[in-house]
Amino acid sequence: MTERKDADMSAKHTVSWDDESGGHDSTESVDTIDLLIRKLNGLSRNCVMIFDDPQTIGVGGGENGKVIVYRTEDGATFYNLIGDQKADGTTELFACGQPGEFPDRTIVDIGIAALAVREFLSGKPSSFVWEMDE
């Protein structure tokens, strides 16, 4: 992973998301990205993608306030945000247009996801657990 530098939190980031009127692509502030993540519902709003060169961050799901979060800088090596490290089993989520079975340890509360993405975009070292996807 490349070393992250402190970023200007007023900086704009390229973001894609879906809602009731379809897909959107624009440049948004961290505050708007935070709001887009918190609005995920697992139905019409089930995906937010943030492009912060070279990083891509994806947040998907939202049903019952639960989401998955991943990041990559090369499109080959992925890191998942970990919620309960001791969780076992899988849960089905509708994330980014696709139903899927996800390890319970990678499913987090939507508020935690928004905080983790905000922290990551700040460029500061993460206080959250990110685990390389095997």
C-alpha positions in Angstrom: 0.0 0.0 0.0 1.2 3.5 -0.7 1.7 5.9 2.2 -1.3 8.2 2.6 -0.7 11.9 3.1 -3.1 14.1 5.1 -5.7 15.3 2.6 -7.6 18.6 2.4 -11.1 17.5 3.7 -12.7 20.2 1.5 -11.2 18.5 -1.5 -13.6 17.0 -4.0 -13.6 13.3 -5.0 -15.0 11.6 -8.0 -18.0 9.5 -6.9 -20.6 7.2 -8.5 -23.8 6.2 -6.8 -27.3 5.0 -7.6 -30.7 6.1 -6.4 -34.3 6.1 -7.5 -33.6 8.0 -10.7 -30.6 5.8 -11.8 -26.9 6.1 -11.8 -24.9 9.3 -11.1 -21.3 10.4 -11.5 -20.0 13.6 -10.1 -17.3 15.3 -8.0 -18.4 15.7 -4.4 -17.1 16.8 -1.0 -16.4 14.3 1.8 -19.6 15.6 3.6 -21.7 14.7 0.5 -20.0 11.3 0.2 -20.8 10.7 3.9 -24.4 11.5 3.3 -24.6 9.3 0.2 -23.3 6.4 2.2 -25.7 7.0 5.0 -28.6 7.0 2.5 -27.9 3.4 1.3 -31.0 1.3 1.7 -30.1 -2.0 -0.1 -32.8 -1.4 -2.7 -32.8 1.7 -4.9 -29.7 3.0 -3.2 -27.2 0.1 -2.8 -23.8 1.4 -4.1 -21.4 4.3 -3.6 -18.0 4.2 -5.4 -15.3 6.7 -4.5 -12.3 7.3 -6.8 -9.4 8.9 -5.0 -6.5 8.2 -7.3 -5.0 5.7 -7.0 -7.5 4.3 -4.5 -11.0 3.1 -5.3 -13.4 2.6 -2.4 -16.7 0.8 -2.7 -19.6 0.7 -0.2 -22.5 -1.6 -1.0 -25.7 -2.8 0.6 -27.7 -0.8 3.2 -30.6 -3.0 4.0 -31.2 -2.9 7.8 -28.3 -0.4 8.0 -25.6 -3.0 7.1 -23.0 -2.6 4.3 -19.7 -3.9 3.0 -16.8 -1.7 2.3 -13.7 -2.4 0.3 -10.7 -0.5 -1.1 -8.1 -1.1 -3.7 -5.3 0.9 -5.3 -4.6 -1.4 -8.2 -7.8 -3.3 -9.0 -6.1 -6.6 -8.1 -5.5 -6.5 -4.3 -8.6 -5.7 -2.2 -8.9 -4.8 1.4 -12.2 -5.2 3.3 -13.3 -3.2 6.3 -13.8 -5.6 9.2 -16.5 -5.2 11.7 -16.8 -8.0 14.2 -13.5 -9.9 13.9 -14.9 -13.0 15.7 -18.1 -13.2 13.5 -18.6 -16.4 11.7 -20.9 -17.3 8.8 -22.3 -15.4 5.9 -25.2 -13.0 5.2 -26.8 -12.2 1.9 -26.7 -8.5 0.9 -27.8 -6.7 -2.3 -24.7 -4.6 -3.0 -23.9 -2.6 -6.1 -26.6 -4.2 -8.1 -25.8 -7.8 -7.2 -27.0 -10.2 -4.5 -24.2 -11.9 -2.8 -23.1 -13.9 0.3 -20.6 -11.9 2.3 -18.6 -13.0 5.4 -20.3 -11.7 8.5 -17.0 -10.2 9.7 -17.0 -7.9 6.6 -20.5 -6.5 7.3 -20.5 -3.3 9.2 -23.1 -0.7 10.4 -23.6 2.0 7.9 -22.4 4.7 10.3 -19.2 2.9 10.9 -18.7 2.6 7.1 -19.2 6.4 6.6 -16.7 7.1 9.4 -14.1 4.7 8.0 -14.4 6.2 4.5 -14.2 9.7 5.9 -11.1 8.8 7.8 -9.5 7.1 4.9 -10.1 10.1 2.6 -8.5 12.3 5.2 -5.2 10.5 4.5 -4.6 9.8 8.2 -3.7 6.4 9.5 -6.8 4.2 9.9 -8.2 3.4 13.3 -10.3 0.7 11.6 -9.3 -2.8 10.7 -8.8 -3.4 7.0 -8.0 -7.0 6.0 -6.6 -8.2 2.7 -9.1 -10.2 0.7 -7.8 -13.7 0.0 
